[in-house]
Amino acid sequence: MSVMDNRIDFVTIANAVCVAGYAALALWYVMLFDFGLSREAVRSGATVAAILIAALVAIDFFGGKSGKAK
């Protein structure tokens, strides 16, 4: 395994963050104006979803680096 395999690709991270933000704005618009939910309902659902997604990403990130030999 070389050093290049372990390097973090910041362009990929920036792209993922921008795509996630765009998707969040699109979903917010649909929920608010097409489904007629209140801002509070959209905010609470988004908070729960963000916590669940962050927990899954953290488990995947830290679970893969537990020191196991490949």
C-alpha positions, 0 to 999 in steps of 0.5 A, a space after each residue: 500500500 503506497 502513500 497515494 492510497 491513503 491520501 484524502 482527495 479534497 476535490 472529492 470531499 468538496 464535490 460531495 459537500 456541494 452535491 449534498 447541499 444542493 440536494 438538501 436545498 432541493 428537498 427543502 423546497 419540495 417539502 416546504 412548497 409542494 407538500 405544504 409542511 411547516 418550516 419546523 417540521 422540515 427542520 426536525 426531519 432534517 435534523 434527525 436525518 442528518 444525525 442518522 447519516 452522520 452516525 452511519 458515516 462515522 461508523 463506516 469511517 472509524 470501523 474501517 480503520 480498526 487496525 485489522 490486517 488485510 
